[in-house]
Amino acid sequence: MSALPERARTRCERHVDAWWNAVMQPTINWRDQNRSLQSIIDDDKLDHLESTADLISGNLVGSDAAPRSADLSEMVDRCNDWIELLASLSEIEISGPVRDQLISQLRHLVWLVDNAGLFGAARVAEEASTVIGSLAQTGASLINIRDENVNRWKKALLAFVTACVVFNQASPILQQSISAGESLVRDIASVVEDLQDEA
């Protein structure tokens, strides 16, 4: 909502507490079967929530908040290609913890796709951006990778980005992704270094 135009944002923000209470139910037991649905949230607040979703879709179309497409099969295929590529690299080419973290991120993205009905396409788009950044940052830091695998990495990254852009069509996706991925390599490298110091 913070990315909406100011008037729309101000109008929507008035209802955030009611929406939060309806979802979180901080004072009512979720398992209480004797309460009516009307006691959770009234129709007016629910209508405002739906209108806010429409505003986000209309104003932020093509961004992580409102992806343009719902076809995620290509993204899943590219994730599986990446998992296969990473598994084929030797320990000399990429450190095990970095490879394992990347595979974990890719599997998490596939899981989000499988559960998009529950978490929504926006969450998939956000995680896809993070994965692109992680792959781009890791690729830039590999120094012992064989030439043929450098080419495989570049082709796989381009194919993955293409699948994400077809899904999301967000122009800032690359910059956001690279920024999001900067911390992964740094964090993993720091943990590995600490472990090596202890050993």
Biotite code that builds the C-alpha atoms (Angstrom):
import biotite.structure as struc

atoms = struc.array([
    struc.Atom([0.000, 0.000, 0.000], chain_id="A", res_id=1, res_name="MET", atom_name="CA", element="C"),
    struc.Atom([2.875, 2.389, 0.657], chain_id="A", res_id=2, res_name="SER", atom_name="CA", element="C"),
    struc.Atom([3.531, 2.537, -3.109], chain_id="A", res_id=3, res_name="ALA", atom_name="CA", element="C"),
    struc.Atom([0.012, 3.775, -3.893], chain_id="A", res_id=4, res_name="LEU", atom_name="CA", element="C"),
    struc.Atom([-0.645, 7.449, -4.690], chain_id="A", res_id=5, res_name="PRO", atom_name="CA", element="C"),
    struc.Atom([-0.959, 9.477, -1.484], chain_id="A", res_id=6, res_name="GLU", atom_name="CA", element="C"),
    struc.Atom([-4.760, 9.970, -1.530], chain_id="A", res_id=7, res_name="ARG", atom_name="CA", element="C"),
    struc.Atom([-5.429, 6.286, -2.149], chain_id="A", res_id=8, res_name="ALA", atom_name="CA", element="C"),
    struc.Atom([-2.838, 5.239, 0.433], chain_id="A", res_id=9, res_name="ARG", atom_name="CA", element="C"),
    struc.Atom([-4.305, 7.534, 3.108], chain_id="A", res_id=10, res_name="THR", atom_name="CA", element="C"),
    struc.Atom([-7.814, 6.252, 2.414], chain_id="A", res_id=11, res_name="ARG", atom_name="CA", element="C"),
    struc.Atom([-6.720, 2.600, 2.614], chain_id="A", res_id=12, res_name="CYS", atom_name="CA", element="C"),
    struc.Atom([-4.530, 2.962, 5.680], chain_id="A", res_id=13, res_name="GLU", atom_name="CA", element="C"),
    struc.Atom([-7.574, 3.839, 7.801], chain_id="A", res_id=14, res_name="ARG", atom_name="CA", element="C"),
    struc.Atom([-8.709, 0.209, 7.517], chain_id="A", res_id=15, res_name="HIS", atom_name="CA", element="C"),
    struc.Atom([-5.412, -1.585, 8.189], chain_id="A", res_id=16, res_name="VAL", atom_name="CA", element="C"),
    struc.Atom([-6.157, -2.229, 11.872], chain_id="A", res_id=17, res_name="ASP", atom_name="CA", element="C"),
    struc.Atom([-9.493, -3.876, 11.060], chain_id="A", res_id=18, res_name="ALA", atom_name="CA", element="C"),
    struc.Atom([-7.878, -6.031, 8.349], chain_id="A", res_id=19, res_name="TRP", atom_name="CA", element="C"),
    struc.Atom([-5.038, -7.037, 10.656], chain_id="A", res_id=20, res_name="TRP", atom_name="CA", element="C"),
    struc.Atom([-7.480, -7.964, 13.426], chain_id="A", res_id=21, res_name="ASN", atom_name="CA", element="C"),
    struc.Atom([-9.567, -10.014, 10.997], chain_id="A", res_id=22, res_name="ALA", atom_name="CA", element="C"),
    struc.Atom([-6.551, -12.016, 9.859], chain_id="A", res_id=23, res_name="VAL", atom_name="CA", element="C"),
    struc.Atom([-4.651, -12.327, 13.140], chain_id="A", res_id=24, res_name="MET", atom_name="CA", element="C"),
    struc.Atom([-7.637, -12.637, 15.511], chain_id="A", res_id=25, res_name="GLN", atom_name="CA", element="C"),
    struc.Atom([-5.531, -11.566, 18.518], chain_id="A", res_id=26, res_name="PRO", atom_name="CA", element="C"),
    struc.Atom([-8.363, -11.739, 21.058], chain_id="A", res_id=27, res_name="THR", atom_name="CA", element="C"),
    struc.Atom([-10.398, -14.659, 19.740], chain_id="A", res_id=28, res_name="ILE", atom_name="CA", element="C"),
    struc.Atom([-9.517, -18.325, 19.512], chain_id="A", res_id=29, res_name="ASN", atom_name="CA", element="C"),
    struc.Atom([-9.260, -19.361, 15.845], chain_id="A", res_id=30, res_name="TRP", atom_name="CA", element="C"),
    struc.Atom([-10.801, -22.715, 16.716], chain_id="A", res_id=31, res_name="ARG", atom_name="CA", element="C"),
    struc.Atom([-13.949, -21.220, 18.216], chain_id="A", res_id=32, res_name="ASP", atom_name="CA", element="C"),
    struc.Atom([-16.639, -22.686, 15.959], chain_id="A", res_id=33, res_name="GLN", atom_name="CA", element="C"),
    struc.Atom([-19.465, -20.818, 17.676], chain_id="A", res_id=34, res_name="ASN", atom_name="CA", element="C"),
    struc.Atom([-18.605, -17.384, 16.295], chain_id="A", res_id=35, res_name="ARG", atom_name="CA", element="C"),
    struc.Atom([-20.170, -16.071, 13.124], chain_id="A", res_id=36, res_name="SER", atom_name="CA", element="C"),
    struc.Atom([-18.137, -14.904, 10.160], chain_id="A", res_id=37, res_name="LEU", atom_name="CA", element="C"),
    struc.Atom([-19.761, -11.467, 10.531], chain_id="A", res_id=38, res_name="GLN", atom_name="CA", element="C"),
    struc.Atom([-18.035, -11.094, 13.899], chain_id="A", res_id=39, res_name="SER", atom_name="CA", element="C"),
    struc.Atom([-14.625, -11.362, 12.216], chain_id="A", res_id=40, res_name="ILE", atom_name="CA", element="C"),
    struc.Atom([-15.004, -8.460, 9.774], chain_id="A", res_id=41, res_name="ILE", atom_name="CA", element="C"),
    struc.Atom([-17.999, -6.509, 8.520], chain_id="A", res_id=42, res_name="ASP", atom_name="CA", element="C"),
    struc.Atom([-18.922, -6.243, 4.847], chain_id="A", res_id=43, res_name="ASP", atom_name="CA", element="C"),
    struc.Atom([-17.864, -2.599, 4.642], chain_id="A", res_id=44, res_name="ASP", atom_name="CA", element="C"),
    struc.Atom([-14.275, -3.341, 5.751], chain_id="A", res_id=45, res_name="LYS", atom_name="CA", element="C"),
    struc.Atom([-14.173, -6.368, 3.471], chain_id="A", res_id=46, res_name="LEU", atom_name="CA", element="C"),
    struc.Atom([-15.302, -4.238, 0.523], chain_id="A", res_id=47, res_name="ASP", atom_name="CA", element="C"),
    struc.Atom([-12.568, -1.726, 1.307], chain_id="A", res_id=48, res_name="HIS", atom_name="CA", element="C"),
    struc.Atom([-10.018, -4.540, 1.343], chain_id="A", res_id=49, res_name="LEU", atom_name="CA", element="C"),
    struc.Atom([-11.166, -5.712, -2.080], chain_id="A", res_id=50, res_name="GLU", atom_name="CA", element="C"),
    struc.Atom([-11.057, -2.134, -3.392], chain_id="A", res_id=51, res_name="SER", atom_name="CA", element="C"),
    struc.Atom([-7.507, -1.798, -2.095], chain_id="A", res_id=52, res_name="THR", atom_name="CA", element="C"),
    struc.Atom([-6.532, -4.954, -3.965], chain_id="A", res_id=53, res_name="ALA", atom_name="CA", element="C"),
    struc.Atom([-8.036, -3.429, -7.117], chain_id="A", res_id=54, res_name="ASP", atom_name="CA", element="C"),
    struc.Atom([-6.092, -0.198, -6.543], chain_id="A", res_id=55, res_name="LEU", atom_name="CA", element="C"),
    struc.Atom([-2.854, -2.117, -6.120], chain_id="A", res_id=56, res_name="ILE", atom_name="CA", element="C"),
    struc.Atom([-3.509, -4.143, -9.273], chain_id="A", res_id=57, res_name="SER", atom_name="CA", element="C"),
    struc.Atom([-4.370, -1.006, -11.243], chain_id="A", res_id=58, res_name="GLY", atom_name="CA", element="C"),
    struc.Atom([-1.560, 1.225, -9.994], chain_id="A", res_id=59, res_name="ASN", atom_name="CA", element="C"),
    struc.Atom([1.230, -1.267, -9.537], chain_id="A", res_id=60, res_name="LEU", atom_name="CA", element="C"),
    struc.Atom([0.599, -3.685, -12.404], chain_id="A", res_id=61, res_name="VAL", atom_name="CA", element="C"),
    struc.Atom([3.793, -5.383, -13.505], chain_id="A", res_id=62, res_name="GLY", atom_name="CA", element="C"),
    struc.Atom([5.453, -4.923, -10.126], chain_id="A", res_id=63, res_name="SER", atom_name="CA", element="C"),
    struc.Atom([6.064, -7.547, -7.457], chain_id="A", res_id=64, res_name="ASP", atom_name="CA", element="C"),
    struc.Atom([2.836, -6.408, -5.787], chain_id="A", res_id=65, res_name="ALA", atom_name="CA", element="C"),
    struc.Atom([0.690, -7.066, -8.873], chain_id="A", res_id=66, res_name="ALA", atom_name="CA", element="C"),
    struc.Atom([2.262, -9.488, -11.374], chain_id="A", res_id=67, res_name="PRO", atom_name="CA", element="C"),
    struc.Atom([0.800, -9.465, -14.881], chain_id="A", res_id=68, res_name="ARG", atom_name="CA", element="C"),
    struc.Atom([0.619, -13.204, -15.383], chain_id="A", res_id=69, res_name="SER", atom_name="CA", element="C"),
    struc.Atom([-0.522, -16.242, -13.464], chain_id="A", res_id=70, res_name="ALA", atom_name="CA", element="C"),
    struc.Atom([1.379, -18.816, -15.570], chain_id="A", res_id=71, res_name="ASP", atom_name="CA", element="C"),
    struc.Atom([4.164, -20.068, -13.346], chain_id="A", res_id=72, res_name="LEU", atom_name="CA", element="C"),
    struc.Atom([5.052, -23.331, -15.106], chain_id="A", res_id=73, res_name="SER", atom_name="CA", element="C"),
    struc.Atom([7.994, -21.798, -16.994], chain_id="A", res_id=74, res_name="GLU", atom_name="CA", element="C"),
    struc.Atom([9.435, -20.449, -13.754], chain_id="A", res_id=75, res_name="MET", atom_name="CA", element="C"),
    struc.Atom([9.219, -23.886, -12.134], chain_id="A", res_id=76, res_name="VAL", atom_name="CA", element="C"),
    struc.Atom([10.974, -25.452, -15.135], chain_id="A", res_id=77, res_name="ASP", atom_name="CA", element="C"),
    struc.Atom([13.785, -22.911, -14.895], chain_id="A", res_id=78, res_name="ARG", atom_name="CA", element="C"),
    struc.Atom([14.098, -23.523, -11.136], chain_id="A", res_id=79, res_name="CYS", atom_name="CA", element="C"),
    struc.Atom([14.474, -27.244, -11.774], chain_id="A", res_id=80, res_name="ASN", atom_name="CA", element="C"),
    struc.Atom([17.100, -26.526, -14.458], chain_id="A", res_id=81, res_name="ASP", atom_name="CA", element="C"),
    struc.Atom([19.022, -24.470, -11.908], chain_id="A", res_id=82, res_name="TRP", atom_name="CA", element="C"),
    struc.Atom([18.814, -27.141, -9.239], chain_id="A", res_id=83, res_name="ILE", atom_name="CA", element="C"),
    struc.Atom([20.232, -29.635, -11.733], chain_id="A", res_id=84, res_name="GLU", atom_name="CA", element="C"),
    struc.Atom([23.010, -27.227, -12.795], chain_id="A", res_id=85, res_name="LEU", atom_name="CA", element="C"),
    struc.Atom([24.020, -26.421, -9.215], chain_id="A", res_id=86, res_name="LEU", atom_name="CA", element="C"),
    struc.Atom([24.037, -30.105, -8.255], chain_id="A", res_id=87, res_name="ALA", atom_name="CA", element="C"),
    struc.Atom([26.407, -30.820, -11.155], chain_id="A", res_id=88, res_name="SER", atom_name="CA", element="C"),
    struc.Atom([29.040, -28.284, -10.056], chain_id="A", res_id=89, res_name="LEU", atom_name="CA", element="C"),
    struc.Atom([32.018, -29.540, -8.094], chain_id="A", res_id=90, res_name="SER", atom_name="CA", element="C"),
    struc.Atom([33.064, -28.313, -4.660], chain_id="A", res_id=91, res_name="GLU", atom_name="CA", element="C"),
    struc.Atom([36.037, -26.598, -6.337], chain_id="A", res_id=92, res_name="ILE", atom_name="CA", element="C"),
    struc.Atom([33.711, -24.576, -8.591], chain_id="A", res_id=93, res_name="GLU", atom_name="CA", element="C"),
    struc.Atom([31.220, -23.501, -5.911], chain_id="A", res_id=94, res_name="ILE", atom_name="CA", element="C"),
    struc.Atom([31.389, -23.970, -2.164], chain_id="A", res_id=95, res_name="SER", atom_name="CA", element="C"),
    struc.Atom([28.937, -26.476, -0.750], chain_id="A", res_id=96, res_name="GLY", atom_name="CA", element="C"),
    struc.Atom([27.158, -24.076, 1.638], chain_id="A", res_id=97, res_name="PRO", atom_name="CA", element="C"),
    struc.Atom([26.578, -21.523, -1.132], chain_id="A", res_id=98, res_name="VAL", atom_name="CA", element="C"),
    struc.Atom([25.303, -24.224, -3.508], chain_id="A", res_id=99, res_name="ARG", atom_name="CA", element="C"),
    struc.Atom([23.034, -25.676, -0.808], chain_id="A", res_id=100, res_name="ASP", atom_name="CA", element="C"),
    struc.Atom([21.611, -22.246, 0.023], chain_id="A", res_id=101, res_name="GLN", atom_name="CA", element="C"),
    struc.Atom([20.873, -21.512, -3.641], chain_id="A", res_id=102, res_name="LEU", atom_name="CA", element="C"),
    struc.Atom([19.189, -24.891, -4.080], chain_id="A", res_id=103, res_name="ILE", atom_name="CA", element="C"),
    struc.Atom([17.170, -24.240, -0.927], chain_id="A", res_id=104, res_name="SER", atom_name="CA", element="C"),
    struc.Atom([16.041, -20.859, -2.283], chain_id="A", res_id=105, res_name="GLN", atom_name="CA", element="C"),
    struc.Atom([15.053, -22.412, -5.607], chain_id="A", res_id=106, res_name="LEU", atom_name="CA", element="C"),
    struc.Atom([13.105, -25.194, -3.889], chain_id="A", res_id=107, res_name="ARG", atom_name="CA", element="C"),
    struc.Atom([11.388, -22.602, -1.715], chain_id="A", res_id=108, res_name="HIS", atom_name="CA", element="C"),
    struc.Atom([10.387, -20.676, -4.843], chain_id="A", res_id=109, res_name="LEU", atom_name="CA", element="C"),
    struc.Atom([8.948, -23.860, -6.377], chain_id="A", res_id=110, res_name="VAL", atom_name="CA", element="C"),
    struc.Atom([7.072, -24.469, -3.118], chain_id="A", res_id=111, res_name="TRP", atom_name="CA", element="C"),
    struc.Atom([5.655, -20.923, -3.245], chain_id="A", res_id=112, res_name="LEU", atom_name="CA", element="C"),
    struc.Atom([4.547, -21.521, -6.843], chain_id="A", res_id=113, res_name="VAL", atom_name="CA", element="C"),
    struc.Atom([2.861, -24.765, -5.779], chain_id="A", res_id=114, res_name="ASP", atom_name="CA", element="C"),
    struc.Atom([1.114, -22.819, -3.011], chain_id="A", res_id=115, res_name="ASN", atom_name="CA", element="C"),
    struc.Atom([0.410, -19.607, -4.948], chain_id="A", res_id=116, res_name="ALA", atom_name="CA", element="C"),
    struc.Atom([-3.289, -20.027, -4.230], chain_id="A", res_id=117, res_name="GLY", atom_name="CA", element="C"),
    struc.Atom([-2.512, -19.597, -0.543], chain_id="A", res_id=118, res_name="LEU", atom_name="CA", element="C"),
    struc.Atom([0.291, -17.009, -0.597], chain_id="A", res_id=119, res_name="PHE", atom_name="CA", element="C"),
    struc.Atom([-0.458, -15.187, -3.848], chain_id="A", res_id=120, res_name="GLY", atom_name="CA", element="C"),
    struc.Atom([1.515, -14.358, -6.959], chain_id="A", res_id=121, res_name="ALA", atom_name="CA", element="C"),
    struc.Atom([3.036, -11.250, -5.376], chain_id="A", res_id=122, res_name="ALA", atom_name="CA", element="C"),
    struc.Atom([4.948, -13.433, -2.893], chain_id="A", res_id=123, res_name="ARG", atom_name="CA", element="C"),
    struc.Atom([6.201, -15.580, -5.785], chain_id="A", res_id=124, res_name="VAL", atom_name="CA", element="C"),
    struc.Atom([7.377, -12.486, -7.681], chain_id="A", res_id=125, res_name="ALA", atom_name="CA", element="C"),
    struc.Atom([9.171, -11.160, -4.599], chain_id="A", res_id=126, res_name="GLU", atom_name="CA", element="C"),
    struc.Atom([10.999, -14.442, -3.986], chain_id="A", res_id=127, res_name="GLU", atom_name="CA", element="C"),
    struc.Atom([11.851, -14.785, -7.699], chain_id="A", res_id=128, res_name="ALA", atom_name="CA", element="C"),
    struc.Atom([13.539, -11.370, -7.543], chain_id="A", res_id=129, res_name="SER", atom_name="CA", element="C"),
    struc.Atom([15.576, -12.491, -4.550], chain_id="A", res_id=130, res_name="THR", atom_name="CA", element="C"),
    struc.Atom([16.592, -15.731, -6.304], chain_id="A", res_id=131, res_name="VAL", atom_name="CA", element="C"),
    struc.Atom([17.723, -13.831, -9.413], chain_id="A", res_id=132, res_name="ILE", atom_name="CA", element="C"),
    struc.Atom([19.848, -11.590, -7.222], chain_id="A", res_id=133, res_name="GLY", atom_name="CA", element="C"),
    struc.Atom([21.363, -14.543, -5.393], chain_id="A", res_id=134, res_name="SER", atom_name="CA", element="C"),
    struc.Atom([22.245, -16.303, -8.651], chain_id="A", res_id=135, res_name="LEU", atom_name="CA", element="C"),
    struc.Atom([23.665, -13.131, -10.210], chain_id="A", res_id=136, res_name="ALA", atom_name="CA", element="C"),
    struc.Atom([25.768, -12.305, -7.151], chain_id="A", res_id=137, res_name="GLN", atom_name="CA", element="C"),
    struc.Atom([27.022, -15.854, -6.798], chain_id="A", res_id=138, res_name="THR", atom_name="CA", element="C"),
    struc.Atom([27.884, -16.045, -10.506], chain_id="A", res_id=139, res_name="GLY", atom_name="CA", element="C"),
    struc.Atom([29.927, -12.859, -10.208], chain_id="A", res_id=140, res_name="ALA", atom_name="CA", element="C"),
    struc.Atom([31.898, -14.296, -7.286], chain_id="A", res_id=141, res_name="SER", atom_name="CA", element="C"),
    struc.Atom([32.836, -17.695, -8.762], chain_id="A", res_id=142, res_name="LEU", atom_name="CA", element="C"),
    struc.Atom([36.530, -17.845, -9.631], chain_id="A", res_id=143, res_name="ILE", atom_name="CA", element="C"),
    struc.Atom([37.271, -21.548, -10.124], chain_id="A", res_id=144, res_name="ASN", atom_name="CA", element="C"),
    struc.Atom([34.334, -22.432, -12.326], chain_id="A", res_id=145, res_name="ILE", atom_name="CA", element="C"),
    struc.Atom([35.128, -24.194, -15.605], chain_id="A", res_id=146, res_name="ARG", atom_name="CA", element="C"),
    struc.Atom([34.556, -22.239, -18.835], chain_id="A", res_id=147, res_name="ASP", atom_name="CA", element="C"),
    struc.Atom([31.781, -24.521, -20.052], chain_id="A", res_id=148, res_name="GLU", atom_name="CA", element="C"),
    struc.Atom([29.969, -24.078, -16.759], chain_id="A", res_id=149, res_name="ASN", atom_name="CA", element="C"),
    struc.Atom([30.356, -20.293, -16.973], chain_id="A", res_id=150, res_name="VAL", atom_name="CA", element="C"),
    struc.Atom([28.409, -20.456, -20.239], chain_id="A", res_id=151, res_name="ASN", atom_name="CA", element="C"),
    struc.Atom([25.811, -22.779, -18.706], chain_id="A", res_id=152, res_name="ARG", atom_name="CA", element="C"),
    struc.Atom([25.447, -20.374, -15.767], chain_id="A", res_id=153, res_name="TRP", atom_name="CA", element="C"),
    struc.Atom([24.931, -17.359, -18.043], chain_id="A", res_id=154, res_name="LYS", atom_name="CA", element="C"),
    struc.Atom([22.406, -19.154, -20.259], chain_id="A", res_id=155, res_name="LYS", atom_name="CA", element="C"),
    struc.Atom([20.506, -20.496, -17.257], chain_id="A", res_id=156, res_name="ALA", atom_name="CA", element="C"),
    struc.Atom([20.416, -17.064, -15.625], chain_id="A", res_id=157, res_name="LEU", atom_name="CA", element="C"),
    struc.Atom([19.113, -15.452, -18.817], chain_id="A", res_id=158, res_name="LEU", atom_name="CA", element="C"),
    struc.Atom([16.437, -18.152, -19.170], chain_id="A", res_id=159, res_name="ALA", atom_name="CA", element="C"),
    struc.Atom([15.395, -17.703, -15.530], chain_id="A", res_id=160, res_name="PHE", atom_name="CA", element="C"),
    struc.Atom([15.246, -13.907, -15.833], chain_id="A", res_id=161, res_name="VAL", atom_name="CA", element="C"),
    struc.Atom([13.209, -14.264, -19.033], chain_id="A", res_id=162, res_name="THR", atom_name="CA", element="C"),
    struc.Atom([10.700, -16.555, -17.286], chain_id="A", res_id=163, res_name="ALA", atom_name="CA", element="C"),
    struc.Atom([10.409, -14.107, -14.399], chain_id="A", res_id=164, res_name="CYS", atom_name="CA", element="C"),
    struc.Atom([9.985, -11.069, -16.645], chain_id="A", res_id=165, res_name="VAL", atom_name="CA", element="C"),
    struc.Atom([7.290, -12.857, -18.683], chain_id="A", res_id=166, res_name="VAL", atom_name="CA", element="C"),
    struc.Atom([5.506, -13.546, -15.401], chain_id="A", res_id=167, res_name="PHE", atom_name="CA", element="C"),
    struc.Atom([6.138, -10.186, -13.791], chain_id="A", res_id=168, res_name="ASN", atom_name="CA", element="C"),
    struc.Atom([7.087, -7.729, -16.562], chain_id="A", res_id=169, res_name="GLN", atom_name="CA", element="C"),
    struc.Atom([8.609, -5.476, -13.945], chain_id="A", res_id=170, res_name="ALA", atom_name="CA", element="C"),
    struc.Atom([11.389, -3.307, -15.301], chain_id="A", res_id=171, res_name="SER", atom_name="CA", element="C"),
    struc.Atom([13.084, -2.814, -11.906], chain_id="A", res_id=172, res_name="PRO", atom_name="CA", element="C"),
    struc.Atom([13.270, -6.587, -11.381], chain_id="A", res_id=173, res_name="ILE", atom_name="CA", element="C"),
    struc.Atom([16.987, -6.858, -12.166], chain_id="A", res_id=174, res_name="LEU", atom_name="CA", element="C"),
    struc.Atom([18.131, -4.020, -9.923], chain_id="A", res_id=175, res_name="GLN", atom_name="CA", element="C"),
    struc.Atom([15.898, -5.175, -7.074], chain_id="A", res_id=176, res_name="GLN", atom_name="CA", element="C"),
    struc.Atom([17.100, -8.725, -7.565], chain_id="A", res_id=177, res_name="SER", atom_name="CA", element="C"),
    struc.Atom([20.768, -7.885, -7.559], chain_id="A", res_id=178, res_name="ILE", atom_name="CA", element="C"),
    struc.Atom([20.339, -5.731, -4.465], chain_id="A", res_id=179, res_name="SER", atom_name="CA", element="C"),
    struc.Atom([18.400, -8.511, -2.746], chain_id="A", res_id=180, res_name="ALA", atom_name="CA", element="C"),
    struc.Atom([21.060, -11.073, -3.606], chain_id="A", res_id=181, res_name="GLY", atom_name="CA", element="C"),
    struc.Atom([24.036, -9.094, -2.348], chain_id="A", res_id=182, res_name="GLU", atom_name="CA", element="C"),
    struc.Atom([23.558, -10.257, 1.216], chain_id="A", res_id=183, res_name="SER", atom_name="CA", element="C"),
    struc.Atom([23.362, -13.996, 0.425], chain_id="A", res_id=184, res_name="LEU", atom_name="CA", element="C"),
    struc.Atom([26.922, -14.487, -0.765], chain_id="A", res_id=185, res_name="VAL", atom_name="CA", element="C"),
    struc.Atom([28.272, -12.130, 1.888], chain_id="A", res_id=186, res_name="ARG", atom_name="CA", element="C"),
    struc.Atom([26.364, -13.879, 4.695], chain_id="A", res_id=187, res_name="ASP", atom_name="CA", element="C"),
    struc.Atom([27.252, -17.396, 3.595], chain_id="A", res_id=188, res_name="ILE", atom_name="CA", element="C"),
    struc.Atom([30.905, -16.467, 3.042], chain_id="A", res_id=189, res_name="ALA", atom_name="CA", element="C"),
    struc.Atom([31.002, -15.003, 6.550], chain_id="A", res_id=190, res_name="SER", atom_name="CA", element="C"),
    struc.Atom([29.533, -18.157, 8.108], chain_id="A", res_id=191, res_name="VAL", atom_name="CA", element="C"),
    struc.Atom([31.945, -20.397, 6.186], chain_id="A", res_id=192, res_name="VAL", atom_name="CA", element="C"),
    struc.Atom([34.868, -18.210, 7.260], chain_id="A", res_id=193, res_name="GLU", atom_name="CA", element="C"),
    struc.Atom([33.765, -18.385, 10.908], chain_id="A", res_id=194, res_name="ASP", atom_name="CA", element="C"),
    struc.Atom([33.482, -22.174, 10.700], chain_id="A", res_id=195, res_name="LEU", atom_name="CA", element="C"),
    struc.Atom([36.927, -22.444, 9.133], chain_id="A", res_id=196, res_name="GLN", atom_name="CA", element="C"),
    struc.Atom([38.407, -20.238, 11.880], chain_id="A", res_id=197, res_name="ASP", atom_name="CA", element="C"),
    struc.Atom([36.880, -22.484, 14.549], chain_id="A", res_id=198, res_name="GLU", atom_name="CA", element="C"),
    struc.Atom([38.254, -25.630, 12.870], chain_id="A", res_id=199, res_name="ALA", atom_name="CA", element="C"),
])
